[in-house]
């Protein structure tokens, strides 16, 4: 049976550890939720970068390469939209009215770094609460090792990301098709079935450090936005060779 591992933050593994496997990246507050929102709303593709400088450079190149396609800078630093950017990192900003038919260049404090750390995996998917059922469907017949990657905060474990990854780990284990490794076993208790109630889920997320950071930045409304189960069938995929996120017809 394929193995199932849960990495509790992006510093808990080396890129080569994922080689030949399938990775699912979670930064639910808020990068992977916003990525899912953007692709689901019709963004053509998203180019993740680690730094603000890289984001601006990639945006310039994309505008030169496809002058008829809108290219938007999106992301955050300290939870807020960087100066000169078109969009922040709230899923509320990534609706069809803003992103349909556009390319986004996206940089966040934790999520895009975690995504790029998975560049050696054979396939990389974007995970959040919104697409858990769709992820389960996509992974249920997977024959390769599955790595659930919680992005974390500043290189440390983040409860909100581990909770989302643990929910998917529990669902995958329940299929009887995967052999859980130590990380998946150790973190499975972060999720409990009472959190299927979205109000309880939002309350639980509210105890995380990421939630406290959002409250200080005036972005607390996003706690309830991300705490919604199975609102979309969109599962964006990251193609490391091309360097972009999109909703592919096939991936990996």
N, C-alpha and C positions, 0 to 999 in steps of 0.2 A: 504494500500500500504506500502511496506517497506520504511524505512527512508534512506536518503542519507545525510551523514555528511562529512565535510572536516575539518581535523585537520591541522592547518597551520604549526605546528612543533611538534616534538616528545615530547616536554614538555607540550603540550596543552591538554594531556589526561592521564589518569591512565590506566594501563593494563586492569583492570577490566571493564573499560568503553566499551571495545570491545567484552566482553564475549557474545557468541551467535551470533555474527555478522561476516561479511566478511571484511577483511582489504586488501587494496591495498597500498603498500609502494612505494613512489617516492623519489629517490635521483638521479636525472637525470645527475648531474655533480659530481660523475660519477658512483656511486656504483651500482644502479639498472640497468643502461645501461650495465655495464660490466657483471653483473650477467646474464642478458638476453643474451648477446653475448656469454658467456661461455656455458650456457646450450644449446643454439641454435647451438653451434659449436661442441657439443658432449661430454662435460664434464659430467661425471657420476652423480656427486652431488657436492654441495658446502656446507661447514660447516662454518657458520658465527660466529665470536667471537667479543667481545668488545675490548679486549686488545691484544697487541703483545705477551705477555707471554702466554695467553690462546691459541692463534693461534699456537704457537710453541708446546705447550703441546698436543693439539688436533692432530696436524700433526704427532707427535711421536706415539700417540695411534693408529691413522689410519694406519700408516705404519706397526705397529706391528700386527694389526688386519687383514690387507690385503696386505701382502708383495709383491704380484705380481702386484698390482695396483699402478701406479705412484700417489704420493701425492705431490701437489705443494702448497707452501705458496704464497698467493697473497694479495695485499692491498696497503694501503698508510698511511703515516703520513706526514702532511703538504704538501699533494699532491704528494709526492715522494715515490718510492718503499723503504720500510724499509731495513736496512742492513740484508743481508742473505736471503732475500725473492727471490722467483723465478720470480714472476710477480708483476707488479704494479697495478694501478687501471684505466688504460686506456682501453677502449673497443678494441683498436687496438692490445693489447697484448693478448686478450682472444679469438683468432681465433683457428681453428681446428688444425693447425700445432703444437700448444702448449698444448691445453687442451683436445683434443679428447681422450676418454678412461681414463682420469685421474680424481682424486678427488682433489678439491681445498679446502684449509682452508683460509678463507677470513676475513680480518679485515680492517675497514676504520674508519675515524674520526666520521662520522655521520650516514652513511647508515646502517651499521650493527647494530648500537645501536638502530636505529629506528625499524629495522626489529625485533630485539629481544624484543623490547617494546610491540610488537603486539602478544606476546606468548599466550594471553588468548583468542584471536579470534578463531572462529570455523574454519576459512580458511584464509590463508594469501597468497596474490599474489604479484608478483614483477611487478612494472609498470615503463614505460618510454615512450618517444615519439615513439620509434620503434614499440611498440606492442599495441598502443592505440585501433586500430580497433579490434584486437584479444581480448583485455580486454572487450571492449564493447559487443562483441559477447558472451563472457563467463558470463558477469554479467547481460545481458539484461533480463533474466528470473529469476533472483535471488529473492527469497522470504524473505531472511533474511536482517537485517539492513546492509548497506554498509558504510564502513568508509574509506575515502581516506586520507591517512596519508602522509603529506609532511615532509620529514626528518628534514629539516632545517640545519642551520650551527651553531655549538657551542650552541645548545639549543635555538637558535633564529630563527625567520621566515626567510626563504630563498625564494626570488622571483622565482627562477628557478623551485623549487619543487612545489610551489603553482601554478605556471603557468601550469605545466603538470597535476597536480591534478584537476585544474579548467577546463581544456580542457575535461577531462573525465567526470567531474561533469555535464558540459553543455550537453554532448552527452547523458548521462544517463537521465538527466531531460527531454530531447527532446523525449524520448520514452514514456513519460506520465505514467510511471509505478512506479515512486519514489516520495516520499514526501521530498523535501529538507529541512534540518534543518538550523539553523542560520549560522553555519560555511560555509556550501555550498552556502548559499545566499550571505554571506558577501564577499566570495572570487571569485565568478563566474566572476566578472569583470576583473580579472587578465588575462583572455584569451579573444581574439577577433579573428574573422574569418580571418583577414588579415595575421595572423600568420601561416596559412596553407602554405604560401610561405616559403620555408625552409631558404632562405636567410634572410628574415625578422625575422624568428624564431631565427636563430643564432645571429642576431643583437640584438634582445631583450634579449636573454640569456647573451649576452656580457655585459649588464649593471648590472648584479648581482654581489654580493660579491664573490660568488663561482668562477665566471669567472675571477675576478681580482686576486683571489688566484692562479688560474691556470696559468694566464699570468706571475705572478711573479715567478712561479716554472718552467716556460718554457714549459708548457703543453697546450698552447692556441689552438693547432690543434684539441683538443678534443671538442671544442665548435661546430665546424661544424660536427664532427662525431656524436654527440648526437642529433643534430637538424635535424633528418630525420623522417618523418612520415611513419608508417606502413610498415616497411621493413621486418618484421618477424611475423609469427603466433605463435612464442614461448611465452608462459606465464608461467614462472617458479613459482612453489609453495613452500612455506616454511612450513615444518611439525614441529611444536614446540615439539612434543613428541620425535621425532627422532633427532631434532636439525639440520636438513639439508634442503637445497634447491635443488630441482630437477624438471624435467618436468614430472609430474605424469599423469597417465592415468585417474585418478580421485583423487580429493583432497577436503576434507571437506564435 
